């Protein structure tokens, strides 16, 4: 790649140095980080690195510069890691960009034409129709489900043999939440089989191939294995069965599926088709539990490794859960430090660390010309650890998200994306993660497992390689 300085403005670009490494007399934790690429590599080597871990192709210069551009099969790839560059692509010129052909070929066979994969007028229709489902008053009604599942998860973790691989447990817990939010009265829903199918699909989607590096158009299908095709069938059949049962009963229900069945376009009055609802349900299930579980996994890893943070977090949670009561949406304003921990965990380990976009028209990135067909890689991971944007960027410091210190630039922290296509379920995910983290830390103590190797690997989401093992102790209140 050819290095080019981006358009980082003076307000956010002053170097911070290495002087700030302590907090209240305690050294700041420096957790595990991906090793940046420090040498030039060819196409074959790039393919090998991406198959092992796509994070390994992020060049070290991207953590100091804000844009790197270079040729790729007659086009240009623009790797960006600055707030202004993110805003240019995701907001200022967003109509000139769409998701990369690779991402579309990977996701569309699984999720169909849902909000995550739709573009143009189809996307506008989906977004406008789904917006009412994520109004604050509506998602706050799901807090009791989250709190109940969090308490059940605490009991399960306390009963497990030590150490506990928490990622699988948290995946199961957040799946339970999204299942109950979608299907309050699910019948004939084989959650074990559906969960297994999701894991197969995510594994298939997250495995890169050498052919993925070729600039193939998105209409060329990405071949799926027979195992993945069977998993997709299980997934689709389960979702469609719930939709048809509600249609036949004539009772939409008061859960999220019921809302989808009742949604109407405010202009045309048309509702969503069964296929649209099926694809939306599949998107909510596949994306709505995995990302939250991953964020919680990394948050607990950080909390387990930082005793002062765990102590402070527990004090806040215990006060909010006076007399052992479950948390509610009304408690969220008091769980400020818990939210700071979640946000700092997502800064260090963004669930979606890299996003791809392709230019569908001539455009620009902060004044730098971009040709139709060029690809932009939005490196949120590099943005979140950028040496010119953050004090001690590789250190764990939840207070950087306190009201006094949190970033003022909306595009400096991109855990949920940005622009018109920012994650529609961000508020839901933050509420769920905050309730879970507070509940678990109030009831359990977490410590690292000596000798357990932790390393971030991108497999659709940014996961700990081989899972996350922690020692867990039940607290006596």
Secondary structure, 3 states (H helix, E strand, C coil): CEEECCCCCHHHCCCCCCCCCEECCEECECCCCCCCECCCCCHHHHHHHHHHHHHHHCEHHHHCCCEEEEEECCEEEEEECCHHHHHHHHHHCHHHEEECHHHHHHHHHHHCCCCCCCCHHHHHHHHHHHHHHHCHHHHHCCHHHHHHHHHHHHHHHHHCCCCEEHHHHHHHHHHHHHHHHHCCCCCCCCHHHHHHHHHHHHHHHCCCCHHHHCCCCCCCCCCCCHHHHHHHHHHHHHHHHHHHHHHHHCCCCCCHHHHHHHCECCCCCCECCHHHHHHHHHHHHHHHHHHHHHHHHHHHHHHHHCHHHHHHHHHHHHHHCHHHCCCCHHHHHHCHHHHHHHHHHHHHCCCCCEEEEEECCCEEECCEEECCCCEEEEEHHHHHCCCCCCCCCCCECHHHHCCCCCCCCHHHCCCCCCHHHCCCCHHHHHHHHHHHHHHHHHHEEEEECCCCCCCEEECCCEEECCCCEEEEEECCC
